[in-house]
Amino acid sequence: MKFSIIIPALNEEKNIGIAIAAVKRQKIDEKFEIIVANNNSDDNTASMAKVAGADKVVLEKELGTNLARQKGVEASEGEILVFLDADCIPPEDWLFNIDKVLKRKDVVAVSGPYRMNQPLADFMTWRVYPLIPRLMRLFTRQKGGIIIGGNFAAYRSAIDKIGGLPRIKFFGDDTAIAVLLARRAGKIVYTRKVWVQSSPRRLKEKGIIKIGLLYFRHFFRVYFDKKYK
């Protein structure tokens, strides 16, 4: 099997069926499996995932996005591990474009932006994020990359090479994946061709300025952490 799509989910009974349906509409000839990593939800996320057609539903009791993703990795069989958040909807050519990028020489992972229909947030993920790895390399001489945790894919061999997904519960989880892959496995591509529609709910909950500052603070914290060199 070529692809395993892993969806971590915490209390996502309203969204999980929509996400799974969007994955099932992918226009690609390759076989794939859908794995929902239920992060100890106290609603009907697990049962809704089964009804919607998930191939596997696994349970991770300890809360944390990367912990749930890793539980999905351990249950998966695909050569390429694809990660999608439960409140995200990929277009029909999502897997096709992921596969196309990963066929490039030395590329081990690919990620792309969210489309939230929020002008500032969309500007950041579509226009600013692609520049960050080059700027950081220029000023720090350290390798890095940009990965959005709810929309990325990597070869299983690359994930294995970094010892599995780092055990970070939230904030900095995707940055840790990116720096480890870039420094120990190979090249990461961030491209606007691999995008997903995402809910703006976190922006509404915390406010775009507050959540932006949180993400950037944790990005720099992880980027310069010696244990990720």
C-alpha positions in Angstrom: 0.0 0.0 0.0 1.4 3.4 -0.9 -0.5 5.9 1.3 -1.8 5.9 4.9 -3.9 8.9 5.7 -3.7 9.6 9.5 -6.3 11.9 11.1 -5.8 12.7 14.8 -9.1 13.6 16.4 -10.3 15.0 19.7 -14.0 15.5 20.1 -14.5 15.8 16.3 -17.8 14.1 15.9 -19.1 17.0 13.8 -16.1 17.1 11.5 -14.6 13.7 11.1 -17.2 12.4 8.6 -16.7 15.4 6.4 -12.9 14.9 6.4 -13.1 11.2 5.7 -15.6 11.8 2.8 -13.1 14.3 1.3 -10.3 11.9 1.5 -12.4 9.2 -0.2 -13.0 11.6 -3.1 -9.3 11.7 -4.0 -8.5 11.3 -7.7 -5.6 8.9 -7.6 -5.2 5.3 -8.7 -3.0 4.2 -5.8 -4.5 2.4 -2.9 -4.7 4.1 0.5 -6.0 3.5 3.9 -7.7 6.0 6.3 -6.7 5.8 10.0 -8.4 7.9 12.6 -6.4 8.3 15.8 -9.0 9.0 18.5 -7.2 11.1 21.1 -9.4 10.0 24.0 -12.5 11.8 22.8 -15.6 11.9 25.1 -18.0 12.3 22.3 -18.9 10.1 19.3 -15.8 10.7 17.3 -14.8 7.0 17.1 -18.2 5.7 16.1 -18.7 8.5 13.6 -15.3 7.7 12.0 -16.3 4.1 11.6 -19.7 5.0 10.1 -17.9 7.4 7.7 -15.7 4.6 6.4 -12.3 4.8 8.2 -10.3 1.7 7.7 -8.9 1.8 11.2 -9.8 3.7 14.4 -7.1 3.6 17.1 -7.1 5.0 20.6 -4.4 7.2 22.1 -5.4 8.1 25.7 -2.7 10.6 26.4 -3.7 14.0 24.9 -1.4 15.5 22.3 -1.5 16.0 18.5 1.8 14.2 17.8 1.0 11.4 20.3 -2.2 10.7 18.4 -0.4 11.0 15.0 2.3 8.5 16.2 -0.4 6.0 17.3 -1.7 6.2 13.8 1.7 5.7 12.4 2.1 2.6 14.4 -1.1 1.2 13.0 -0.4 2.1 9.4 0.9 0.1 6.5 1.7 2.7 3.8 5.0 3.7 2.3 3.9 7.4 2.5 2.3 8.7 5.7 -0.1 11.6 5.1 -1.4 13.7 8.0 -4.7 15.6 7.9 -6.5 17.4 10.8 -10.1 16.4 11.4 -11.4 19.9 10.6 -9.7 20.1 7.3 -11.0 19.3 3.8 -8.6 18.5 1.0 -9.3 19.1 -2.7 -9.6 16.1 -4.9 -6.1 16.4 -6.3 -4.5 16.6 -2.8 -2.9 13.1 -2.8 -2.0 13.4 -6.5 0.0 16.6 -5.8 1.6 15.1 -2.7 2.8 12.1 -4.6 4.1 14.3 -7.4 6.2 16.4 -5.1 7.6 13.4 -3.1 8.9 11.9 -6.4 11.4 14.7 -6.6 15.0 13.9 -5.9 16.0 14.0 -2.2 12.6 15.2 -1.0 11.3 13.3 2.1 8.4 15.4 3.1 5.9 17.9 1.8 3.5 20.4 3.3 1.3 23.2 2.3 -1.0 26.0 3.5 -4.4 26.2 5.0 -7.2 28.1 3.3 -9.3 29.6 6.1 -10.9 32.5 4.3 -9.3 34.8 6.8 -7.2 37.4 4.8 -4.3 37.8 7.3 -4.1 34.1 8.2 -4.2 33.1 4.5 -1.5 35.6 3.6 0.8 34.2 6.3 0.4 30.5 5.3 0.3 31.1 1.6 2.9 33.9 1.2 5.1 34.3 4.3 5.6 30.7 5.4 7.4 29.6 2.2 10.1 32.3 2.9 10.8 31.3 6.5 13.2 28.3 5.9 15.3 30.3 3.5 15.6 33.3 5.8 16.3 31.1 8.8 19.1 29.3 6.9 20.5 32.6 5.7 20.7 34.1 9.2 21.3 31.1 11.4 23.1 28.6 9.1 20.9 25.9 10.5 18.7 23.7 8.3 15.0 23.8 8.9 11.7 23.6 7.1 8.0 24.5 7.4 5.4 21.8 8.1 1.8 22.5 9.0 0.9 19.5 11.2 -2.7 19.2 9.8 -1.5 19.1 6.2 1.7 17.2 5.5 3.1 13.9 4.2 6.4 12.1 4.6 8.0 8.9 3.7 7.7 6.3 6.4 11.5 5.7 6.1 12.0 9.4 6.9 9.8 9.3 10.0 11.6 6.1 11.1 14.9 7.9 10.6 14.0 10.6 13.2 12.8 8.0 15.7 9.1 8.6 15.1 7.2 11.8 15.6 8.5 13.9 18.5 6.4 13.6 21.7 5.2 17.2 21.8 1.6 17.6 22.8 0.8 21.0 21.0 2.5 24.2 19.9 5.9 23.4 18.4 4.8 19.9 17.4 5.0 20.6 13.7 8.1 22.7 14.0 9.9 19.8 15.7 8.9 17.4 12.9 10.2 19.9 10.3 13.6 20.6 11.8 14.2 16.9 12.6 13.3 15.8 9.0 15.3 18.6 7.4 18.4 18.0 9.6 18.4 14.2 9.7 16.4 12.8 6.8 16.3 15.1 3.7 14.5 17.9 1.9 11.1 19.3 2.8 9.0 21.1 0.2 6.4 23.6 1.2 4.1 24.3 -1.8 0.8 26.0 -2.4 -0.2 23.1 -4.6 -0.7 21.0 -1.5 -3.4 22.9 0.3 -6.5 22.2 2.4 -9.5 24.1 3.5 -9.3 24.5 7.3 -11.7 25.7 10.0 -10.8 29.1 11.4 -12.1 28.1 14.8 -8.8 28.4 16.7 -8.4 31.9 15.3 -11.9 32.8 16.6 -11.2 31.2 20.0 -7.9 33.0 20.7 -7.7 35.8 18.2 -5.4 35.9 15.2 -2.7 38.1 16.9 -2.5 36.0 20.0 -2.4 32.6 18.2 0.1 34.0 15.7 2.4 35.1 18.5 2.1 31.7 20.2 3.0 29.8 17.0 6.0 32.0 16.3 7.3 31.9 19.9 7.2 28.1 19.9 8.6 28.0 16.4 11.8 29.8 17.5 11.9 27.9 20.8 12.0 24.5 19.0 14.1 25.8 16.1 17.0 26.7 18.4 16.6 23.8 20.9 19.8 21.8 20.9 18.0 18.4 21.2 16.6 18.9 17.7 20.0 19.4 16.0 
